[in-house]
Amino acid sequence: MLGEKGLGSTQKDVLDSLRHYGKWFSGCGWVWDTPSGTERIMKSLVKRGLVEYKPIKLSDGAIYKNAYVLKEEVNGKQKDFTQI
């Protein structure tokens, strides 16, 4: 896991946006430049171990299969932000 060290400015900005919104999937209501560009940046954050790609439950109870969510360690364990 590479972590945040060495992130580019766009990666940092997208990570900050993900921290603010809690999740990202195509059509969720926010995007960085373009949906494909946002996905490319999210994939780079997954490779660094900062973000994970997994199914999430939306507030209306629907399961959305393709979502990026934050990974944060709390006492050595990953904090789950999927229920935001």
C-alpha positions in Angstrom: 0.0 0.0 0.0 1.5 3.3 -1.1 -0.8 5.6 0.8 -1.1 9.4 0.3 2.6 10.1 -0.1 3.4 11.1 -3.6 -0.2 11.8 -4.7 -0.6 14.4 -7.5 -2.7 17.5 -7.0 -5.7 16.0 -8.9 -5.5 12.8 -7.0 -5.5 14.8 -3.7 -8.5 16.8 -4.8 -10.5 13.8 -5.8 -9.6 12.1 -2.5 -10.8 15.2 -0.7 -14.0 15.1 -2.6 -14.5 11.5 -1.9 -14.0 12.2 1.8 -16.6 14.9 1.6 -19.2 12.9 -0.4 -18.4 9.4 1.0 -18.8 7.5 -2.2 -18.6 7.8 -6.0 -20.2 5.9 -8.8 -21.1 7.0 -12.3 -24.3 9.0 -12.0 -24.0 9.7 -8.3 -24.2 13.5 -8.7 -20.6 14.6 -8.6 -17.8 14.1 -11.0 -14.2 15.3 -11.5 -14.0 16.6 -15.1 -15.6 13.5 -16.8 -17.0 10.2 -15.5 -14.2 8.3 -17.2 -11.6 10.7 -15.9 -13.0 10.3 -12.3 -12.9 6.5 -12.7 -9.3 6.6 -13.9 -8.3 8.6 -10.8 -10.3 6.4 -8.5 -8.5 3.3 -9.9 -5.2 5.0 -9.1 -6.4 5.6 -5.5 -7.4 1.9 -5.2 -3.9 0.9 -6.3 -2.5 3.1 -3.5 -4.8 1.4 -0.9 -6.8 4.6 -0.1 -10.0 3.7 -1.8 -11.9 0.5 -2.4 -14.2 -0.6 -5.1 -17.2 -2.6 -3.8 -21.0 -2.9 -3.7 -22.7 -0.4 -1.4 -26.2 0.1 -0.1 -27.8 3.5 -1.1 -30.1 5.4 1.3 -33.2 4.0 -0.5 -32.0 0.5 0.2 -30.9 -0.3 -3.3 -27.6 -2.0 -3.8 -25.3 -0.2 -6.2 -22.6 -2.7 -7.5 -19.9 -0.3 -8.8 -18.9 2.2 -6.1 -15.7 3.6 -4.9 -15.5 4.3 -1.1 -12.8 5.5 1.3 -10.7 3.1 3.2 -9.4 4.5 6.5 -7.6 2.7 9.2 -8.9 3.0 12.7 -6.9 1.2 15.4 -5.3 -1.0 12.7 -8.6 -1.8 11.0 -10.2 -0.3 7.9 -13.1 2.0 8.7 -16.0 1.3 6.4 -17.7 4.4 4.8 -20.2 2.4 2.7 -23.2 3.3 4.8 -23.0 7.0 4.3 
